[in-house]
Amino acid sequence: MYKTIWQIEDETDEGTTKAQLTYYHFRKAPKFPTWYMEENHTYHIEMVFNIKLIRRVNIFIQCLTHSYIIK
């Protein structure tokens, strides 16, 4: 089981918005979820890290439900 964090910068007319997307998954090479992005927007997306997790029950449940956490 893995935890991947992406740092996302969204450039708009009002300025730059920063967000962090945390994703729990079973793959080694995660793909960025397309549901987050909107059409006609410019994003700067950077993978902060992709780390293998110790197997714990609560993280395993988050992984099964494909939980995303956006801050």
C-alpha positions, 0 to 999 in steps of 0.5 A: 500500500502506498501514499502519494502526495501532489502539490497543485498550483492553480493560476487564475486572474485573482492569483495562485491557489495552492492545494495538496492532494493525498492519495492512498493506493496499491500501485507503485506508479500512481496517476493523477486523478483527472476529476480534480482538473477543470477545462481551460485552466492552467495547473502546475502539478508536482508529486511531492512524494510516493511512499510505501506505508506500514500496513495499518487497518485505517489506512487499508480502509482508506485505500479500499475506498480510494480516499482523496484528501485535499487541503 
